[in-house]
């Protein structure tokens, strides 16, 4: 059964194609863009406007998921073979489009671009190869285009292909928008509760001198210790995992199928996390990475079983559909807003068997905290294109007060790791030779739950 926003979007897109050939759909991560796209394709086929559908997406696992969805909605094969109504391919395949052009140049084709922000329509850098290839080939190929995104901007501020922008402001113009505030109100997405964990007491040893810090922002501002090194510190990993494990254990008491996602910065970092998760918490996990040939199969297996944890290095971000994920431990060194929203989107999908809250645990890195506080903005103002340079109607007052009280009390919540500062030889972390710091010692942490911002916004809007 279609959701209300999907029904409205399908109707609007079908009508809009009478006046224009391109359509840009913005819906927050986890809202169900692929289902809506499949029904738009079905509408065009049923109305005899197209004969074939081609979908492009960022990764093989997303491409396979799209194929399954379209085969279900269209009741036809979607594998590109004889008798199929279409095919699903990755953006990488655009490097060789000769066969596709020859086969489809005389057909009426709907071309769908999933996560269109992966392509750039301006600029000469190597990262724009997909976008330039798209512009050269698809403009002559497609009868209609449908672009899908949950984060309609690029960190480099280059324009997105087939998108229209206001002039001179450079704001993107979407044909249909459905943001996270609407999605939570409609119970399409879970309410995100983001816990930002700050460093309460840190001692840095450099050139035989000691310097103390009382928060992560000040530590990073000095520049002696990088964020990349901090997230690899064993005590940081242990503390974030302890919070995440405790939350997942609590959820699994009522819903044993609930799963957790840990996002790592590198393969070696993922192995470190996996070792701590097993040794300190006695938890087994599945590790997926582009370095592992069977990662796609492992993700599919995890999706359909009841195991607790999956550790990912850039494999489970945008478009990967594992609805049972409800807890995210964010230990990646990528601090862009686009990636932050994409990994948060992995735990926002609503299921009947689980509660309507999603949980992310992360360090209180200043940019990440800022991103969490402005989740209600579908397109943050800092991502306008420049060529040169209230949540739930169903949340009653008691629930809102409970969350507000929880937030205020969490501001002053201090959690000690029990570390002994009498000697730097105890519980110290030796940093790599490339880092100018000799040792980094962590004493305690404090947490702030960031959710009241969304509640306040939803109450104002609705």
C-alpha distance (Angstrom), angle and dihedral (degrees) to the residues before:
residue distance angle dihedral
X1 . . .
X2 3.78 . .
X3 3.79 121.7 .
X4 3.78 118.7 -119.4
X5 3.82 94.2 -108.4
X6 3.81 90.7 50.2
X7 3.80 91.9 51.9
X8 3.81 91.2 50.0
X9 3.80 92.0 46.8
X10 3.82 94.0 48.9
X11 3.80 91.3 50.6
X12 3.80 92.6 46.4
X13 3.81 93.8 47.4
X14 3.80 92.9 48.5
X15 3.80 90.7 51.9
X16 3.82 93.7 43.0
X17 3.80 92.2 55.7
X18 3.80 87.5 67.0
X19 3.83 88.1 69.4
X20 3.81 104.2 28.7
X21 3.79 140.3 21.3
X22 3.81 99.7 -137.1
X23 3.81 131.2 63.4
X24 3.82 130.1 -175.5
X25 3.80 118.0 -158.0
X26 3.81 119.6 -166.2
X27 3.80 115.4 -168.5
X28 3.78 125.4 156.1
X29 3.81 118.2 -103.5
X30 3.79 110.9 -80.6
X31 3.81 96.4 23.1
X32 3.82 96.1 110.4
X33 3.81 107.0 -100.8
X34 3.82 95.0 160.3
X35 3.81 93.7 57.8
X36 3.80 90.4 49.8
X37 3.81 90.8 48.4
X38 3.80 92.0 51.0
X39 3.80 91.1 52.8
X40 3.83 91.4 47.8
X41 3.79 87.7 53.6
X42 3.81 90.3 48.5
X43 3.81 90.6 51.2
X44 3.81 92.2 52.9
X45 3.81 91.2 47.3
X46 3.81 93.1 47.2
X47 3.83 89.8 49.4
X48 3.80 90.2 51.7
X49 3.80 93.6 -117.4
X50 3.79 98.2 122.2
X51 3.79 136.3 22.8
X52 3.77 101.1 -164.4
X53 3.81 140.6 27.1
X54 3.80 128.0 -149.4
X55 3.81 120.9 -170.5
X56 3.79 126.3 -164.3
X57 3.81 123.8 -166.0
X58 3.83 138.8 168.5
X59 3.81 101.1 -105.4
X60 3.78 144.5 22.8
X61 3.79 94.7 -112.8
X62 3.82 91.9 51.8
X63 3.80 89.8 46.0
X64 3.80 90.5 54.4
X65 3.80 91.4 48.3
X66 3.81 90.6 51.5
X67 3.80 90.5 50.6
X68 3.80 91.1 53.5
X69 3.81 92.9 48.1
X70 3.80 94.5 48.5
X71 3.80 92.7 46.7
X72 3.81 88.8 53.6
X73 3.83 95.4 47.8
X74 3.82 97.0 39.9
X75 3.80 95.4 38.6
X76 3.80 88.4 -138.0
X77 3.77 136.8 96.5
X78 3.80 114.4 -83.8
X79 3.80 100.4 -170.8
X80 3.82 100.8 105.2
X81 3.78 93.3 -109.7
X82 3.81 129.0 122.4
X83 3.80 110.6 -58.3
X84 3.80 94.5 18.0
X85 3.81 122.0 129.1
X86 3.76 92.9 -141.3
X87 3.78 148.8 -37.0
X88 3.81 141.1 -107.7
X89 3.80 118.9 -137.8
X90 3.80 138.7 166.1
X91 3.80 124.9 -109.5
X92 3.79 88.6 -113.0
X93 3.78 88.8 68.0
X94 3.80 89.0 66.4
X95 3.80 88.3 82.6
X96 3.80 86.3 76.9
X97 3.80 111.1 36.5
X98 3.80 100.2 141.4
X99 3.80 94.8 103.4
X100 3.81 92.1 44.9
X101 3.79 92.4 51.1
X102 3.80 92.6 48.1
X103 3.79 92.3 49.9
X104 3.80 98.1 44.3
X105 3.81 106.3 29.9
X106 3.81 91.1 99.7
X107 3.82 96.4 41.7
X108 3.77 133.6 86.9
X109 3.78 102.7 -112.7
X110 3.79 136.8 -175.2
X111 3.81 109.6 -154.3
X112 3.79 116.0 -160.9
X113 3.80 122.4 -162.0
X114 3.78 114.1 -160.8
X115 3.82 113.8 -156.1
X116 3.79 90.5 3.2
X117 3.81 91.6 -173.6
X118 3.81 87.3 81.5
X119 3.78 87.1 77.1
X120 3.79 125.6 67.1
X121 3.78 125.5 -154.5
X122 3.79 98.6 -162.8
X123 3.78 137.1 41.6
X124 3.78 134.8 53.1
X125 3.79 103.6 -114.3
X126 3.84 120.7 121.3
X127 3.80 89.4 -111.2
X128 3.79 88.8 70.0
X129 3.82 96.0 60.7
X130 3.81 92.5 104.7
X131 3.79 92.3 49.2
X132 3.79 95.8 47.5
X133 3.81 91.0 47.1
X134 3.79 89.1 50.6
X135 3.79 93.1 52.6
X136 3.80 93.0 48.6
X137 3.80 97.5 48.3
X138 3.80 111.1 23.4
X139 3.80 98.1 51.7
X140 3.80 88.8 66.8
X141 3.78 95.2 36.5
X142 3.79 107.9 49.3
X143 3.77 126.5 77.8
X144 3.79 87.3 -170.5
X145 3.80 133.2 5.3
X146 3.80 128.3 -152.3
X147 3.80 117.4 -167.7
X148 3.81 120.5 -164.8
X149 3.79 127.7 -164.7
X150 3.77 141.5 155.7
X151 3.80 93.1 -170.2
X152 3.82 107.6 36.1
X153 3.76 99.7 -167.1
X154 3.78 141.4 70.1
X155 3.78 123.5 -130.9
X156 3.81 88.6 -129.4
X157 3.87 88.4 54.3
X158 3.81 92.2 -127.3
X159 3.82 113.8 149.8
X160 3.78 122.4 -96.8
X161 3.82 116.6 -120.4
X162 3.82 116.3 -102.1
X163 3.81 91.1 10.8
X164 3.79 123.2 124.3
X165 3.81 122.2 -139.5
X166 3.77 134.0 -161.5
X167 3.77 116.7 -111.5
X168 2.98 126.3 -100.7
X169 3.83 96.5 -4.1
X170 3.79 94.4 59.0
X171 3.82 95.7 -140.4
X172 3.78 115.2 156.5
X173 3.82 116.9 -114.2
X174 3.80 113.5 -141.6
X175 3.80 122.0 -166.2
X176 3.81 90.4 -145.9
X177 3.81 129.4 14.6
X178 3.78 130.7 -170.6
X179 3.81 114.0 172.7
X180 3.79 132.9 -165.3
X181 3.81 94.3 -100.0
X182 3.80 91.1 58.3
X183 3.80 91.1 42.7
X184 3.80 93.7 54.2
X185 3.79 91.8 45.4
X186 3.82 89.1 52.9
X187 3.82 91.2 45.6
X188 3.80 89.2 -119.1
X189 3.81 91.7 122.1
X190 3.76 132.6 28.4
X191 3.78 123.0 -107.9
X192 3.83 106.0 -102.7
X193 3.79 116.3 -132.7
X194 3.79 107.3 -167.6
X195 3.79 119.3 -166.7
X196 3.80 112.9 -157.8
X197 3.80 109.8 -160.3
X198 3.78 116.3 -155.4
X199 3.79 129.9 -165.6
X200 3.79 108.7 -108.2
X201 3.80 99.3 -171.6
X202 3.81 125.7 11.2
X203 3.78 129.6 171.4
X204 3.79 120.3 -162.6
X205 3.78 120.7 -163.3
X206 3.80 114.4 -155.5
X207 3.77 127.2 163.2
X208 3.82 89.8 -11.9
X209 3.83 90.4 -55.8
X210 3.80 125.2 116.2
X211 3.79 125.6 -142.5
X212 3.80 126.5 -179.7
X213 3.83 128.7 -148.8
X214 3.79 130.0 -171.0
X215 3.81 99.5 -157.9
X216 3.79 142.6 23.9
X217 3.80 95.2 -114.2
X218 3.79 93.2 60.6
X219 3.79 91.7 44.3
X220 3.79 92.5 53.2
X221 3.81 92.6 43.3
X222 3.81 90.8 61.2
X223 3.80 89.3 58.8
X224 3.79 96.6 -143.8
X225 3.80 93.6 110.2
X226 3.79 122.5 39.7
X227 3.79 125.4 -142.5
X228 3.82 87.3 -120.6
X229 3.80 89.7 62.1
X230 3.79 94.8 43.8
X231 3.81 94.9 56.1
X232 3.81 89.1 52.2
X233 3.80 93.0 53.9
X234 3.83 107.7 115.4
X235 3.81 93.6 -134.2
X236 3.80 91.8 51.9
X237 3.79 90.8 50.2
X238 3.81 92.0 46.6
X239 3.80 93.4 49.9
X240 3.81 96.1 47.4
X241 3.79 90.4 44.9
X242 3.81 91.9 49.3
X243 3.81 90.9 54.5
X244 3.81 92.3 45.0
X245 3.80 95.1 45.0
X246 3.79 91.8 48.9
X247 3.80 91.2 51.6
X248 3.81 94.2 47.1
X249 3.81 92.2 47.0
X250 3.79 88.8 52.7
X251 3.81 92.4 50.6
X252 3.80 94.2 46.1
X253 3.80 91.6 58.4
X254 3.80 88.7 73.6
X255 3.81 98.4 23.6
X256 3.84 111.4 30.8
X257 3.80 91.6 -174.9
X258 3.82 94.7 65.1
X259 3.80 115.1 120.1
X260 3.78 138.0 -163.5
X261 3.80 132.6 -138.7
X262 3.81 124.9 -149.1
X263 3.81 115.7 -167.3
X264 3.82 113.9 -154.6
X265 3.79 131.1 -168.5
X266 3.81 99.6 -132.9
X267 3.78 142.3 -1.5
X268 3.82 92.7 -97.6
X269 3.81 89.8 47.3
X270 3.80 89.5 51.9
X271 3.81 90.7 52.1
X272 3.81 89.3 50.4
X273 3.81 90.8 51.1
X274 3.79 91.9 46.0
X275 3.81 90.8 51.7
X276 3.83 92.9 50.3
X277 3.80 91.9 44.8
X278 3.78 90.0 53.9
X279 3.81 99.8 37.5
X280 3.81 99.5 40.7
X281 3.79 102.1 30.5
X282 3.81 103.7 22.9
X283 3.80 91.0 -126.1
X284 3.79 124.8 144.8
X285 3.79 119.1 -143.9
X286 3.78 143.7 -174.9
X287 3.81 116.4 -124.4
X288 3.80 120.0 -153.7
X289 3.78 127.9 -176.1
X290 3.78 138.9 152.1
X291 3.82 84.4 -111.2
X292 3.81 89.7 67.4
X293 3.80 116.0 75.2
X294 3.79 94.3 -152.0
X295 3.82 97.3 49.8
X296 3.81 93.9 110.1
X297 3.79 90.6 53.6
X298 3.82 91.3 44.9
X299 3.81 91.2 53.0
X300 3.80 91.1 49.9
X301 3.81 90.6 48.6
X302 3.82 92.1 48.9
X303 3.79 90.2 48.3
X304 3.79 92.0 59.8
X305 3.81 102.7 38.6
X306 3.80 134.9 65.2
X307 3.82 101.8 -113.7
X308 3.79 116.4 135.4
X309 3.80 112.7 -132.3
X310 3.78 139.3 33.6
X311 3.83 122.0 -175.8
X312 3.78 116.1 -154.1
X313 3.78 137.0 -170.1
X314 3.82 105.4 -163.5
X315 3.81 92.0 -42.4
X316 3.81 102.6 100.1
X317 3.77 107.4 44.6
X318 3.77 123.6 98.5
X319 3.76 123.3 17.9
X320 3.81 96.4 1.6
X321 3.78 106.3 130.7
X322 3.83 115.6 -149.4
X323 3.82 102.4 142.7
X324 3.82 94.8 -176.2
X325 3.82 91.0 67.0
X326 3.81 108.5 106.1
X327 3.82 105.5 152.3
X328 3.81 126.2 58.0
X329 3.80 125.8 -170.0
X330 3.80 104.9 -161.7
X331 3.81 109.8 -152.5
X332 3.78 99.4 145.1
X333 3.80 121.2 124.0
X334 3.82 91.3 -139.0
X335 3.80 106.7 105.8
X336 3.81 102.7 177.4
X337 3.80 118.7 126.4
X338 3.78 92.3 -127.6
X339 3.81 92.7 58.1
X340 3.80 92.2 41.7
X341 3.79 91.6 56.8
X342 3.77 93.5 43.1
X343 3.81 95.4 54.9
X344 3.81 91.2 42.6
X345 3.79 87.0 54.0
X346 3.81 89.9 63.2
X347 3.82 90.9 71.4
X348 3.81 98.9 39.2
X349 3.80 100.2 78.9
X350 3.80 112.7 113.8
X351 3.80 121.8 -129.4
X352 3.79 129.8 -177.4
X353 3.81 94.0 -124.4
X354 3.81 97.8 51.4
X355 3.79 136.8 63.3
X356 3.80 122.1 -97.3
X357 3.79 95.3 -111.8
X358 3.80 127.6 93.2
X359 3.79 124.5 -162.0
X360 3.79 132.6 -148.2
X361 3.79 124.8 180.0
X362 3.80 117.5 -163.2
X363 3.77 141.8 149.6
X364 3.80 115.8 -90.3
X365 3.79 92.8 -107.7
X366 3.83 102.9 166.5
X367 3.80 96.6 -122.6
X368 3.81 93.1 47.3
X369 3.81 91.1 50.8
X370 3.80 89.6 51.0
X371 3.80 90.9 50.6
X372 3.80 91.5 50.8
X373 3.79 91.8 51.8
X374 3.80 93.6 54.9
X375 3.78 101.4 44.1
X376 3.79 88.4 123.6
X377 3.83 90.2 70.5
X378 3.80 109.7 89.7
X379 3.82 90.5 -161.7
X380 3.82 112.6 19.3
X381 3.78 111.2 -136.4
X382 3.79 93.7 -119.5
X383 3.79 90.9 68.3
X384 3.77 101.3 63.4
X385 3.78 111.8 136.0
X386 3.78 112.6 -95.8
X387 3.78 118.6 175.2
X388 3.77 91.3 -154.4
X389 3.20 113.8 31.8
X390 33.77 123.8 -21.7
X391 3.48 101.9 102.0
X392 3.76 119.6 -153.7
X393 3.79 129.2 1.8
X394 3.77 83.3 -162.5
X395 3.80 93.3 56.7
X396 3.79 104.1 94.6
X397 3.78 124.9 -149.0
X398 3.78 93.0 -95.9
X399 3.80 92.4 56.5
X400 3.79 92.0 47.4
X401 3.80 91.2 49.8
X402 3.78 90.5 47.6
X403 3.80 91.8 53.6
X404 3.80 92.3 44.5
X405 3.78 91.5 51.0
X406 3.77 89.8 46.7
X407 3.79 90.3 52.2
X408 3.78 95.1 49.3
X409 3.79 93.2 46.6
X410 3.79 91.4 47.1
X411 3.80 90.8 57.4
X412 3.78 89.1 70.6
X413 3.80 97.0 35.0
X414 3.79 110.4 123.6
X415 3.78 121.8 -171.4
X416 3.78 118.2 -165.3
X417 3.78 120.3 -150.5
X418 3.78 90.1 -156.0
X419 3.79 93.7 -117.4
X420 3.79 119.8 164.3
X421 3.79 114.4 -130.5
X422 3.79 95.4 -174.5
X423 3.78 88.5 93.8
X424 3.78 132.0 27.1
X425 3.78 88.8 -149.4
X426 3.79 89.8 73.7
X427 3.81 121.6 77.6
X428 3.78 95.9 -8.8
X429 3.76 127.3 149.3
X430 3.78 117.5 -138.3
X431 3.80 109.1 -142.3
X432 3.77 125.1 -147.4
X433 3.78 121.3 -85.5
X434 3.79 90.9 -108.5
X435 3.80 90.7 62.8
X436 3.82 115.6 84.4
X437 3.83 91.1 -141.4
X438 3.81 119.9 89.6
X439 3.81 99.6 -160.4
X440 3.79 139.2 2.9
X441 3.81 119.4 -157.6
X442 3.81 123.0 -170.8
X443 3.78 121.4 -159.7
X444 3.79 109.3 175.4
X445 3.79 145.3 -14.8
X446 3.79 136.9 -138.7
X447 3.80 128.5 -158.5
X448 3.78 137.4 -145.2
X449 3.79 121.0 -168.3
X450 3.80 110.5 -142.5
X451 3.79 109.8 -157.8
X452 3.79 107.1 96.9
X453 3.82 89.7 82.5
X454 3.79 91.7 66.2
X455 3.80 92.8 42.2
X456 3.79 91.1 52.5
X457 3.80 91.8 47.3
X458 3.78 93.7 49.9
X459 3.79 92.7 48.0
X460 3.81 89.0 52.6
X461 3.82 94.8 47.7
X462 3.77 98.6 42.0
